[in-house]
Amino acid sequence: MTPKDDALNRKDQILDAAASLFAENGYYKTTTAGVAASVGVTQPYVFHFFKTKESLYLAVLERAYQRILYAFSTVDAPPEQLKETMGRAFTELIGSHRDEILLVMMAYATPEKEVRAYTRREIAIIHERVTARFQAAGIPDADVEASSFIAEGLLIAMSETLDLPHLCRWREKHVEE
């Protein structure tokens, strides 16, 4: 492994630790010193990759948004099963990258101006992509269906975050399958 590979691996470790800490403690109670300690590096090393806590948070969100977009764009299903299959891809993401995905779904509540603006842009992109997939599949009222699909994702995230699975019976049904 080259030093560059080691650094990229460390950067991923920092992002993983940050996602976990942000999800557990929230934006304001998470510190870059805490992230550094959980990875076993110094705080200046974290700042080598991310100049501020906000830029670290945004990097965690960016990675998660990319996972969501990739999952939704690579789902292969017949039109009548597209929404269901995309929903399953989303719940699988929660299973494999829970902290990141929940942060994405709750980032709109972070009052930092840049975080809110970034979240608004990314959710709009997700909505556009989901709408386009639904239109291509011939789903009637694709725009409305995409909004409902995203709303279901927000409900899933809320039920996960609050540990209230009965808020979202749809999610429970797919976890059992």
Backbone bond lengths (Angstrom), bond angles and torsions (degrees), N, CA, C in turn:
res aa  C-N    CA-C-N  psi(-1)  N-CA   C-N-CA  omega(-1)  CA-C   N-CA-C  phi
1 M - - - 1.452 - - 1.529 108.73 -
2 T 1.321 116.39 133.68 1.458 120.72 -179.29 1.531 109.76 -83.32
3 P 1.326 117.25 162.81 1.464 119.23 176.00 1.538 112.61 -57.29
4 K 1.347 116.16 -34.56 1.460 119.25 178.21 1.533 110.41 -65.45
5 D 1.337 117.15 -40.79 1.465 121.31 176.97 1.523 110.60 -63.08
6 D 1.329 116.06 -41.69 1.468 120.31 177.83 1.531 110.69 -60.15
7 A 1.326 116.14 -43.16 1.465 120.38 -179.43 1.526 111.20 -65.43
8 L 1.335 117.11 -41.17 1.466 120.11 178.26 1.523 110.75 -64.92
9 N 1.336 116.20 -38.97 1.455 120.49 176.96 1.527 110.12 -63.47
10 R 1.325 116.61 -43.34 1.474 120.94 177.65 1.523 111.05 -62.68
11 K 1.321 116.08 -39.99 1.466 119.75 179.07 1.531 109.44 -61.42
12 D 1.328 117.49 -43.72 1.465 120.59 176.90 1.526 111.27 -62.96
13 Q 1.319 117.01 -39.15 1.469 120.44 177.29 1.531 110.65 -62.93
14 I 1.315 115.98 -40.13 1.476 120.48 177.85 1.525 109.66 -63.85
15 L 1.329 117.00 -44.76 1.470 120.44 178.63 1.530 111.22 -62.44
16 D 1.319 116.81 -41.89 1.468 120.43 178.67 1.528 110.99 -62.19
17 A 1.321 115.62 -47.34 1.470 119.90 -179.91 1.524 110.89 -64.03
18 A 1.316 116.47 -41.57 1.464 120.31 179.36 1.520 110.63 -62.90
19 A 1.328 117.30 -43.13 1.468 120.32 178.74 1.526 110.22 -58.78
20 S 1.302 116.12 -44.88 1.464 120.31 -179.70 1.526 111.61 -63.66
21 L 1.313 116.13 -46.36 1.467 119.81 -178.74 1.527 112.75 -69.31
22 F 1.320 117.17 -41.09 1.469 119.47 176.89 1.531 110.20 -62.24
23 A 1.322 116.66 -41.13 1.470 119.94 179.99 1.526 111.32 -66.72
24 E 1.317 116.17 -38.19 1.464 120.39 -177.57 1.533 112.82 -78.31
25 N 1.329 116.56 -42.76 1.463 121.06 -171.13 1.524 114.57 -107.74
26 G 1.318 117.59 -13.04 1.452 120.55 -175.15 1.519 111.11 86.56
27 Y 1.310 114.95 170.24 1.459 120.97 -176.19 1.527 112.00 -64.37
28 Y 1.320 117.17 -47.18 1.464 120.27 -172.30 1.523 113.75 -74.59
29 K 1.311 118.04 -31.55 1.460 120.15 -178.52 1.519 113.14 -87.08
30 T 1.316 117.11 -10.03 1.467 120.61 176.96 1.523 108.52 -86.74
31 T 1.326 115.19 133.63 1.464 120.00 178.36 1.521 110.08 -117.94
32 T 1.308 115.30 154.66 1.465 118.70 175.67 1.526 110.16 -66.63
33 A 1.323 117.17 -28.86 1.478 120.53 175.93 1.524 109.53 -64.69
34 G 1.330 117.18 -40.53 1.463 120.75 177.53 1.516 112.17 -65.56
35 V 1.314 116.26 -39.73 1.467 120.79 177.28 1.525 109.08 -62.93
36 A 1.322 116.23 -47.10 1.467 120.59 179.91 1.524 110.85 -58.69
37 A 1.312 116.53 -45.92 1.466 120.92 -178.51 1.527 111.25 -62.02
38 S 1.321 117.00 -39.36 1.462 119.16 -178.16 1.529 112.60 -69.75
39 V 1.327 116.58 -23.18 1.469 120.93 178.17 1.534 111.14 -93.32
40 G 1.337 115.19 -20.90 1.462 118.73 -177.75 1.513 113.52 86.45
41 V 1.338 115.22 30.66 1.461 120.75 177.08 1.526 107.79 -124.81
42 T 1.308 116.07 174.93 1.461 119.79 178.04 1.526 109.98 -86.98
43 Q 1.311 114.99 158.48 1.461 119.80 177.63 1.534 111.33 -60.44
44 P 1.347 119.16 -41.81 1.475 118.14 176.30 1.536 113.15 -58.70
45 Y 1.324 117.09 -30.04 1.470 119.54 177.32 1.532 110.33 -66.14
46 V 1.321 117.11 -38.73 1.462 120.71 175.60 1.525 108.94 -61.47
47 F 1.340 116.33 -43.83 1.463 120.67 -179.71 1.529 112.60 -68.33
48 H 1.313 117.64 -17.46 1.465 121.48 173.96 1.534 109.39 -61.64
49 F 1.324 116.75 -38.51 1.463 121.89 -179.05 1.524 113.11 -92.60
50 F 1.326 115.79 -36.62 1.463 121.60 -173.61 1.519 108.09 -130.80
51 K 1.312 116.66 115.27 1.473 121.32 -171.96 1.525 113.52 -69.10
52 T 1.344 116.78 -25.07 1.459 120.86 -179.57 1.526 109.00 -142.82
53 K 1.314 115.69 166.05 1.462 119.90 175.03 1.533 109.33 -62.19
54 E 1.315 116.70 -39.05 1.461 119.61 179.70 1.523 111.34 -62.39
55 S 1.326 117.94 -41.05 1.464 119.47 179.09 1.533 110.84 -67.17
56 L 1.319 117.61 -32.48 1.463 121.30 174.78 1.529 109.85 -65.45
57 Y 1.317 116.57 -46.33 1.465 121.69 178.91 1.528 110.59 -59.96
58 L 1.332 115.96 -45.32 1.462 120.07 179.15 1.530 111.54 -63.46
59 A 1.325 117.29 -35.08 1.465 120.45 177.94 1.532 110.99 -67.06
60 V 1.328 116.57 -38.17 1.466 120.29 175.68 1.526 109.12 -62.37
61 L 1.319 116.33 -46.34 1.464 120.62 179.74 1.528 111.10 -62.89
62 E 1.326 116.81 -42.85 1.464 120.09 -179.34 1.525 111.08 -59.48
63 R 1.316 116.64 -45.33 1.461 120.25 -179.98 1.536 110.05 -61.49
64 A 1.312 116.69 -41.25 1.463 120.40 -179.65 1.529 111.33 -68.34
65 Y 1.332 117.38 -42.67 1.465 119.87 177.90 1.526 110.30 -59.69
66 Q 1.318 116.52 -40.80 1.460 120.05 178.92 1.526 111.02 -63.05
67 R 1.318 117.07 -38.49 1.472 120.36 177.04 1.540 110.27 -62.15
68 I 1.313 116.46 -43.66 1.464 120.77 -179.07 1.528 110.23 -64.38
69 L 1.325 116.42 -48.86 1.472 119.95 -179.92 1.522 111.24 -60.13
70 Y 1.322 116.71 -42.21 1.461 120.60 179.24 1.528 110.15 -62.89
71 A 1.329 116.28 -46.83 1.466 119.73 -179.42 1.523 111.10 -59.64
72 F 1.326 117.23 -46.09 1.462 120.68 -177.94 1.526 111.95 -69.02
73 S 1.322 117.39 -33.77 1.464 119.03 -177.10 1.529 112.50 -81.34
74 T 1.311 118.07 -19.38 1.470 120.04 -177.50 1.525 113.27 -100.81
75 V 1.324 117.75 -3.35 1.462 120.49 177.72 1.516 108.48 -61.52
76 D 1.304 115.28 130.82 1.457 120.83 178.53 1.526 107.46 -118.05
77 A 1.318 115.54 112.30 1.459 120.29 -178.54 1.516 109.37 -156.30
78 P 1.319 116.35 152.49 1.464 118.32 174.22 1.528 109.80 -65.25
79 P 1.319 117.58 154.79 1.476 121.02 -175.47 1.524 114.35 -49.50
80 E 1.315 117.33 -41.33 1.467 119.67 -177.13 1.527 112.98 -71.22
81 Q 1.319 117.74 -11.86 1.469 121.43 179.27 1.522 112.99 -116.10
82 L 1.338 117.11 4.08 1.462 120.46 -173.52 1.530 112.47 -61.94
83 K 1.325 117.48 -50.62 1.474 119.46 -178.33 1.523 110.75 -59.64
84 E 1.307 116.04 -45.63 1.464 121.41 -179.44 1.535 110.68 -61.20
85 T 1.315 116.59 -44.35 1.467 120.77 -178.16 1.527 110.77 -68.98
86 M 1.323 117.31 -39.21 1.464 119.91 176.55 1.525 110.54 -66.29
87 G 1.317 116.99 -37.38 1.467 120.62 175.78 1.515 111.45 -62.22
88 R 1.321 116.11 -40.84 1.462 120.41 177.48 1.534 110.49 -64.81
89 A 1.321 117.14 -38.90 1.471 120.53 177.68 1.527 110.21 -61.98
90 F 1.329 116.27 -38.22 1.459 120.10 178.57 1.530 111.19 -66.17
91 T 1.318 117.06 -44.91 1.471 118.72 179.92 1.526 110.83 -66.87
92 E 1.330 117.43 -31.31 1.463 120.08 174.97 1.528 110.50 -65.37
93 L 1.334 116.42 -38.65 1.469 119.80 176.19 1.524 111.04 -62.35
94 I 1.318 116.36 -40.07 1.464 118.53 177.36 1.521 109.64 -62.55
95 G 1.320 116.68 -37.99 1.462 120.03 177.87 1.519 113.34 -65.90
96 S 1.319 116.95 -38.81 1.468 120.03 -175.27 1.529 113.94 -92.99
97 H 1.330 117.81 -26.26 1.470 122.06 -177.47 1.524 109.83 -138.57
98 R 1.310 115.49 50.33 1.459 122.69 -170.96 1.525 113.04 -50.98
99 D 1.327 117.19 -53.75 1.464 120.06 -175.15 1.521 111.80 -60.26
100 E 1.321 116.80 -46.15 1.469 120.11 -179.79 1.525 111.94 -60.91
101 I 1.311 115.75 -47.11 1.462 119.59 -175.18 1.526 110.55 -67.91
102 L 1.320 117.12 -39.90 1.458 119.08 177.65 1.525 111.12 -65.77
103 L 1.332 117.23 -35.90 1.465 119.49 175.93 1.526 111.25 -61.83
104 V 1.313 116.72 -42.24 1.470 120.47 178.11 1.518 110.13 -59.48
105 M 1.308 114.96 -45.32 1.452 119.09 -174.84 1.528 112.44 -73.32
106 M 1.327 117.87 -15.66 1.457 121.06 -179.34 1.536 112.34 -113.64
107 A 1.321 117.83 -1.91 1.467 121.17 -175.09 1.524 112.69 -62.00
108 Y 1.324 117.50 -25.91 1.462 120.00 179.13 1.524 111.54 -59.83
109 A 1.340 117.73 -21.39 1.463 121.44 -178.76 1.532 112.58 -85.88
110 T 1.323 117.75 -8.25 1.459 121.38 177.63 1.521 108.25 -76.65
111 P 1.327 117.84 120.13 1.473 119.15 -173.05 1.535 115.59 -75.27
112 E 1.314 118.88 -5.41 1.462 120.06 178.60 1.529 109.17 -61.84
113 K 1.315 115.68 127.99 1.465 122.48 -174.07 1.537 113.00 -54.47
114 E 1.325 116.44 -49.16 1.464 120.45 -177.62 1.528 111.33 -66.49
115 V 1.320 117.53 -36.78 1.465 121.12 178.93 1.524 109.61 -65.59
116 R 1.323 116.52 -44.59 1.468 120.07 179.69 1.531 110.93 -64.11
117 A 1.316 117.10 -42.11 1.471 120.56 179.54 1.527 110.21 -64.35
118 Y 1.320 116.53 -43.99 1.462 120.94 178.97 1.525 110.32 -62.42
119 T 1.328 116.48 -44.72 1.460 121.41 -179.90 1.526 110.43 -61.36
120 R 1.304 117.06 -44.03 1.469 121.72 178.69 1.534 110.42 -58.30
121 R 1.330 116.34 -46.70 1.476 120.46 -179.94 1.525 111.44 -62.64
122 E 1.307 116.83 -46.02 1.465 120.35 -175.67 1.527 112.27 -69.34
123 I 1.324 117.32 -40.37 1.468 119.58 177.39 1.532 109.28 -64.85
124 A 1.329 117.04 -37.45 1.469 120.09 176.87 1.531 110.59 -62.52
125 I 1.319 117.19 -39.92 1.471 120.94 177.70 1.521 110.49 -64.98
126 I 1.315 116.48 -44.13 1.469 119.49 177.89 1.528 109.74 -59.98
127 H 1.329 116.56 -44.23 1.462 120.06 179.36 1.529 110.82 -60.55
128 E 1.322 116.56 -44.06 1.471 120.50 178.50 1.525 111.41 -60.30
129 R 1.330 116.21 -44.38 1.468 119.91 -177.99 1.523 111.78 -68.21
130 V 1.331 116.62 -41.91 1.466 119.98 178.55 1.532 109.05 -64.92
131 T 1.321 117.30 -43.64 1.463 120.88 177.62 1.525 110.30 -57.86
132 A 1.324 117.21 -45.65 1.469 121.04 179.92 1.530 111.52 -62.05
133 R 1.326 116.78 -40.86 1.475 119.87 177.71 1.522 110.43 -63.36
134 F 1.328 116.15 -43.15 1.461 120.45 -179.44 1.525 110.58 -66.70
135 Q 1.335 117.07 -41.04 1.471 120.23 177.95 1.523 110.34 -62.22
136 A 1.324 116.47 -45.53 1.463 120.80 -179.68 1.528 111.67 -62.22
137 A 1.320 116.04 -29.35 1.468 120.54 178.83 1.522 112.13 -84.43
138 G 1.346 116.80 -4.12 1.456 120.63 179.25 1.523 113.82 78.19
139 I 1.321 117.03 21.44 1.458 120.78 178.32 1.526 108.26 -74.16
140 P 1.343 116.97 123.77 1.468 119.91 179.67 1.531 110.95 -62.34
141 D 1.333 115.89 148.16 1.467 121.97 179.68 1.533 111.24 51.10
142 A 1.311 116.05 49.77 1.463 122.01 -174.69 1.522 112.83 -54.50
143 D 1.327 117.06 -38.66 1.462 120.96 -179.45 1.535 111.02 -63.95
144 V 1.312 116.19 -45.18 1.465 121.68 179.08 1.529 109.82 -66.79
145 E 1.316 116.26 -42.79 1.471 120.47 179.32 1.530 111.16 -64.13
146 A 1.331 117.36 -37.09 1.461 120.79 177.28 1.522 110.44 -65.09
147 S 1.325 116.70 -41.10 1.470 120.17 177.05 1.516 110.79 -62.35
148 S 1.318 117.62 -42.67 1.464 121.30 178.18 1.525 110.95 -64.94
149 F 1.312 116.43 -39.06 1.457 121.78 179.23 1.537 110.31 -61.85
150 I 1.328 116.30 -45.06 1.472 120.27 178.80 1.516 110.42 -67.77
151 A 1.320 117.41 -38.41 1.462 120.50 176.90 1.524 110.69 -60.66
152 E 1.309 116.56 -39.78 1.478 120.64 176.72 1.532 109.91 -61.93
153 G 1.325 116.82 -40.33 1.464 120.49 176.89 1.514 112.05 -61.85
154 L 1.326 116.18 -40.95 1.467 119.89 177.07 1.525 111.08 -64.50
155 L 1.319 117.18 -38.32 1.456 120.97 177.57 1.523 110.88 -66.21
156 I 1.316 116.42 -40.78 1.464 120.34 176.58 1.522 109.52 -60.20
157 A 1.331 116.59 -46.33 1.466 120.50 -179.95 1.527 111.12 -61.74
158 M 1.328 116.74 -42.86 1.458 119.39 179.52 1.527 110.39 -63.66
159 S 1.320 117.23 -43.38 1.468 119.52 -179.65 1.526 110.77 -64.66
160 E 1.323 116.94 -35.69 1.471 121.24 176.59 1.523 111.34 -67.66
161 T 1.326 116.19 -47.72 1.455 121.77 -177.14 1.518 111.76 -63.23
162 L 1.318 116.44 -41.86 1.461 120.85 -177.52 1.525 112.98 -88.04
163 D 1.338 116.99 -2.92 1.458 122.35 -176.68 1.531 110.04 55.45
164 L 1.320 114.89 47.99 1.464 122.57 177.74 1.533 108.66 -125.37
165 P 1.321 117.43 72.25 1.466 119.77 -174.48 1.522 113.69 -60.39
166 H 1.336 118.13 -23.74 1.463 119.22 -179.34 1.527 112.64 -69.27
167 L 1.339 117.49 -12.22 1.458 119.66 174.75 1.524 111.58 -67.79
168 C 1.316 115.11 -22.92 1.459 119.09 -173.98 1.525 110.40 -136.52
169 R 1.294 116.68 82.91 1.466 121.51 -179.98 1.533 111.50 -63.32
170 W 1.314 117.44 -31.17 1.466 120.82 178.47 1.513 110.11 -56.58
171 R 1.326 117.32 -45.50 1.463 121.76 -179.83 1.512 110.54 -62.39
172 E 1.320 117.61 -45.80 1.467 121.10 -179.69 1.526 110.38 -58.54
173 K 1.316 117.06 -41.92 1.457 121.39 -179.00 1.525 110.40 -58.22
174 H 1.331 117.28 -42.09 1.462 120.70 -176.33 1.515 113.10 -79.33
175 V 1.313 117.37 -25.06 1.466 120.41 176.52 1.526 109.02 -68.57
176 E 1.331 116.57 -35.77 1.460 121.37 -178.69 1.519 111.89 -71.14
177 E 1.327 118.44 -27.16 1.484 121.32 -174.03 1.487 113.13 -70.45
